[in-house]
Amino acid sequence: MRVSKKLSKQELRRRERNQGQVALRLFWSAAIVVGLIAIGYSVLQLSKPQLGISIPVMSSARHIQIGEQHEVYNSDPPTSGPHYAEPAQAGFYNEALPDEQLVHNLEHGYVIIWYNCTSLGGTACQNFKTQIQAVMDQAGPVSVSGSNKLIAVPRPSLVGSLAASSWGRLYQPDAFNADELLLFIKDFRNKAPEPGAP
């Protein structure tokens, strides 16, 4: 006696239903795993220590005329406050720029890298500047504006050889560390009241 290999319609529907349930379970299992990974990554990002210190944003972030007197900045180098109407162009500078001009850049989401070569000789200073420029190049542009939103500028009064500031944040390492400087740029660049400005 031969056993029929044909399945009844009812049996076929049952198998299709079981296969659909297995596929649905696999889909939801994968979705849960992806969700848990995303939550874990977010928690890790929020719990990692951030470079620098938070500086209270000054309540007066108004435009002032060139040379106009204003309240003293609450950090040195500054991280917010009154500023000139015209920001500086992104780039590497060998001459100091007014704090009031650079604060406007901070309001646009720039990171300002302040450097002090006064204790370095000519060749050592040039090497230091080259290292800073390399970090700036590695950071690349901000997708919103196409600018890299980075300025490096000398600050002879700076305690130490390097500082970096963003809107409401100041990073002053004991020594130059390219990886840390790049991380500061990535974490705090374009986090300001006017991030869409060039």
C-alpha positions in Angstrom: 0.0 0.0 0.0 1.4 3.4 -1.1 1.3 6.4 1.2 0.2 9.5 -0.7 2.8 12.3 -0.8 0.2 14.9 -1.6 -0.7 17.1 1.3 -4.2 18.2 1.9 -5.0 21.9 1.5 -5.5 22.2 5.2 -2.0 20.8 5.9 -0.5 23.2 3.3 -2.1 26.2 4.9 -0.9 25.0 8.3 2.7 24.8 7.1 2.5 28.2 5.4 1.1 29.7 8.6 3.9 28.1 10.6 6.5 29.4 8.2 5.0 32.9 8.4 5.1 32.8 12.2 8.7 31.7 12.1 9.6 34.6 9.8 7.7 37.1 11.9 9.5 35.8 15.1 12.9 36.2 13.3 12.0 39.7 12.2 10.9 40.8 15.7 14.0 39.1 17.3 16.3 41.0 14.9 14.4 44.3 15.5 14.8 43.8 19.3 18.5 43.0 18.9 19.1 46.1 16.8 17.1 48.2 19.2 19.1 47.0 22.2 22.4 47.7 20.3 21.2 51.3 19.6 20.2 51.8 23.2 23.5 50.5 24.4 25.4 52.7 22.0 23.4 55.8 23.2 24.0 55.0 26.9 27.7 54.5 26.1 27.9 57.8 24.3 26.1 59.6 27.1 28.2 58.0 29.9 31.6 58.6 28.3 33.5 61.5 29.8 33.6 64.6 27.6 36.7 66.6 27.0 37.0 70.0 28.5 34.8 71.8 30.9 31.4 73.4 30.5 31.4 77.1 30.8 28.1 78.9 31.5 26.9 80.7 28.4 26.9 84.5 29.0 23.5 86.0 28.9 24.7 88.8 26.6 25.5 87.4 23.2 24.7 90.7 21.4 26.5 92.3 18.5 28.8 95.2 19.5 30.6 97.8 17.5 34.4 97.4 16.9 36.2 98.7 19.9 33.0 99.0 22.0 33.5 98.2 25.7 31.6 95.1 27.1 31.5 92.9 30.1 34.5 90.7 30.7 34.3 87.2 29.2 33.7 84.5 31.8 36.5 82.3 30.4 40.0 82.8 28.9 39.9 82.0 26.0 36.2 83.0 25.6 33.4 80.6 24.9 30.4 83.0 24.5 29.4 86.6 25.0 29.2 89.9 23.1 30.8 89.9 19.7 31.4 91.8 16.5 28.9 91.6 13.7 31.5 90.1 11.3 32.9 86.6 12.0 36.4 85.6 10.8 36.9 83.2 7.9 37.7 79.6 8.6 41.4 78.8 8.5 44.8 78.8 10.1 46.1 82.2 11.3 49.6 83.3 12.2 48.4 86.6 13.6 46.0 87.1 16.6 42.3 88.0 15.9 40.0 89.9 18.2 38.2 87.8 20.7 35.0 89.6 19.8 35.3 88.5 16.2 36.1 84.9 17.1 33.2 84.7 19.6 30.9 85.3 16.6 32.4 82.2 15.0 31.7 80.2 18.1 28.0 81.3 17.9 28.0 79.8 14.4 29.3 76.4 15.7 33.0 76.9 15.1 35.8 75.3 17.2 38.6 77.8 17.8 42.0 76.3 18.4 44.2 78.7 20.3 47.9 78.0 20.3 50.9 79.5 22.1 54.4 79.1 20.6 56.2 81.6 22.9 58.1 78.9 24.7 59.0 77.0 21.5 61.8 77.7 19.1 61.2 78.5 15.4 61.3 74.9 14.1 59.4 73.5 17.1 56.7 76.1 16.7 56.4 75.3 13.0 56.1 71.6 13.8 53.4 72.3 16.4 51.4 74.4 13.8 51.8 71.6 11.3 50.3 69.1 13.8 47.4 71.4 14.5 46.8 71.9 10.8 46.9 68.1 10.3 44.1 67.7 12.9 42.1 70.4 11.1 42.5 68.7 7.8 41.5 65.3 9.3 38.3 66.8 10.8 37.0 67.8 7.3 34.0 70.0 6.6 30.7 70.2 8.3 28.0 68.8 6.0 25.5 71.5 6.6 27.7 74.4 5.5 30.6 72.8 3.6 33.0 74.8 5.8 35.3 73.0 8.3 34.2 75.5 10.9 37.7 75.5 12.4 40.0 78.4 13.2 43.5 78.1 14.6 44.9 81.4 16.0 47.8 82.4 18.2 47.2 83.5 21.8 50.5 84.5 23.4 48.8 85.0 26.8 47.5 81.4 26.8 48.6 79.3 29.8 50.1 76.2 28.2 50.6 75.6 24.5 47.0 74.8 23.4 43.3 75.3 24.1 40.2 74.7 22.1 36.8 76.4 22.6 33.4 75.9 21.3 30.1 77.5 22.3 30.0 77.1 26.1 32.9 74.6 26.3 36.7 74.9 26.9 39.4 72.3 26.5 42.8 73.0 27.9 45.1 69.9 27.7 48.4 69.5 29.6 50.0 68.6 26.3 49.1 68.4 22.6 47.2 65.2 21.8 45.9 65.0 18.2 43.4 62.3 18.9 41.8 64.2 21.8 41.7 67.5 19.8 40.0 65.7 17.0 37.5 64.1 19.4 36.8 67.6 20.9 36.1 68.9 17.4 33.8 66.1 16.5 31.9 66.3 19.8 31.4 70.0 20.0 31.7 71.5 16.5 28.4 72.9 15.2 26.7 72.8 18.7 25.8 76.4 19.0 22.9 78.8 18.6 23.4 79.3 14.9 24.7 75.9 13.5 23.4 76.5 10.0 25.5 79.7 9.5 28.6 79.4 7.4 
